[in-house]
């Protein structure tokens, strides 16, 4: 059985959105999803390549952008 990337991404977006009940994530949500500590989660969200949205000092990321970013960065490794 062949699994398509689009299906994996779509199901992961739905899973995270359902679990957290929101469409945008902050650094504490990233910590919970990835298992990273506070400093590492903030460092990821400060990275220029990370698809964040800045609202004042706050950084958030849409669930869909995060999942695509996570998926493409895991493939590169």
C-alpha positions as CSV (number, residue, x, y, z in Angstrom):
1,X,0.0,0.0,0.0
2,X,1.4,3.4,-1.0
3,X,0.9,6.3,1.3
4,X,0.8,9.7,-0.4
5,X,2.5,12.7,1.2
6,X,-0.6,14.8,0.8
7,X,-2.7,12.3,2.7
8,X,-0.2,12.2,5.5
9,X,0.0,16.0,5.8
10,X,-3.8,16.3,5.6
11,X,-4.4,13.7,8.4
12,X,-1.7,15.3,10.6
13,X,-3.2,18.7,10.2
14,X,-6.6,17.3,11.2
15,X,-5.1,15.4,14.2
16,X,-3.3,18.5,15.6
17,X,-6.2,20.8,14.9
18,X,-8.6,18.4,16.7
19,X,-6.2,17.8,19.6
20,X,-5.5,21.5,20.3
21,X,-8.8,22.9,19.2
22,X,-7.3,25.8,17.3
23,X,-5.8,26.6,13.9
24,X,-2.7,28.5,15.2
25,X,0.0,27.2,17.5
26,X,2.3,29.1,19.9
27,X,5.7,28.0,21.3
28,X,4.1,26.1,24.2
29,X,2.0,24.0,21.6
30,X,5.2,23.4,19.6
31,X,6.8,22.1,22.9
32,X,4.0,19.7,23.4
33,X,4.0,18.4,19.8
34,X,7.8,18.0,19.4
35,X,8.8,17.2,23.0
36,X,11.4,20.0,22.9
37,X,12.2,22.3,25.8
38,X,11.1,26.0,26.0
39,X,14.4,27.4,24.7
40,X,14.6,25.0,21.7
41,X,10.9,25.6,20.8
42,X,11.5,29.4,20.9
43,X,14.7,29.0,18.9
44,X,12.8,27.1,16.2
45,X,10.1,29.7,16.0
46,X,12.8,32.4,15.8
47,X,14.5,30.7,12.8
48,X,14.2,32.7,9.6
49,X,13.0,29.6,7.7
50,X,10.2,28.8,10.1
51,X,6.7,29.8,8.8
52,X,5.7,32.0,11.7
53,X,3.5,35.0,12.0
54,X,4.6,37.8,14.3
55,X,2.0,39.7,16.2
56,X,3.8,42.2,18.3
57,X,6.3,40.1,20.3
58,X,4.2,37.0,19.9
59,X,5.0,34.4,17.3
60,X,2.4,31.9,16.1
61,X,2.2,29.4,13.2
62,X,-0.7,27.9,11.5
63,X,-1.2,24.2,12.0
64,X,-1.0,23.6,8.2
65,X,2.2,25.6,7.8
66,X,3.8,23.8,10.8
67,X,2.9,20.4,9.5
68,X,4.3,21.1,6.0
69,X,7.4,22.6,7.6
70,X,7.9,19.6,9.9
71,X,7.3,17.1,7.1
72,X,9.7,18.8,4.6
73,X,12.4,19.3,7.2
74,X,12.2,15.6,8.3
75,X,12.6,14.5,4.7
76,X,15.8,16.6,4.3
77,X,17.5,14.9,7.2
